[in-house]
Amino acid sequence: MLRAAWRSGGFVVAGMVFAAVLLGQTHAVADQWGDVDCAQYPDRPACQVEAGEQLVPGETVAAPGGEVVCRLDDEVVPCVTEDGWLGDDGCRYLQVDAPPPPGVEGPGSAYRPTCPDDPAGSQRPAVWLPDSQAPGPPALGRLAVSRLVLPQPRVELSPPTGAPQLVMLPTWLWIEPAWWTSRSASASVPGVTVTAVATPVEVRWSTGDGEVLTCGAGTAYVAGGDPDAASPDCGHTYTAPSRPQPGGTYDLEATVTWQVSWSGGGFSGTAGPLFSTTSLPVEVAEVRSVNTR
């Protein structure tokens, strides 16, 4: 919706509400951004959208093909194209290199609207917007967030993964150190690039026997250490064997929380948090001793 406030020299100073308001972590990207392969990356934020989600005017969702789409009246259209950003008036706004109109102070940029009902060959005057209302970087920031690929956590245990844990023997829990690193993704249009960065900050462990604990990356067990010692920062002691459980194992689950931020084009912001999860069966055995003479 454009609200004309002042005109001079072919410019319009206006306030604008844009339709490309992204919904948290439910978007994928398309066309020039590249489609999301949700079969390969089911935990990617762009793939976290439930079937049958309704489109609401002024909002976006991930379409089945993976593209970011907006609803304009009753029509589903791309939110961002090479021609610029979609405004809720149905026009596209492309940033152009032009000075501010006389009397306007503060940082901002000029945007030229192109509307569906414009006569062929016609050109509307540029719209000057202060940076606080710029459609580009904030929209690109959310698109960059939607491009993040957050892999499943690589869980390590001691006793080692695949070997039985023992009742009353401390189990060490940690995430592979090489995995515990930030991931980034970018989105660009001519003249503007915005990068989103996701950083792992904590792990929520569900041990399968009713206990839940929250840690950082955890500490790796070093071979040759005291086998009876507990982890200094992230561990669990099973008190009952897993034999009575379905499949004879406990379901150990690790969910990593990612802190997400984006920056570019003179703007910055935060999103999320986002999450990625992995689980594995853990056998817990009970060792019994028999005293003999």
Protein Blocks (a to p, Z undefined) as FASTA:
>chain_A
ZZdfbdeehiacdddddfklcehjlcccehjnopadfklmmmbmklmccehiacdehiac
ddfkopacddehjaccdfbdfkbccdfkopacddddddddehiacjddddddddfklceh
iacddddddfklofklmmmmmmmmmmpccddddddddddehiacdehiacdddddfklmc
cdddddddehiacddddddfbdcddehnopacdddebpaddehiafkbccfkbccddfbd
fklpghhiacdddddddddddeeehiacdehjdddddddddddddddddddZZ
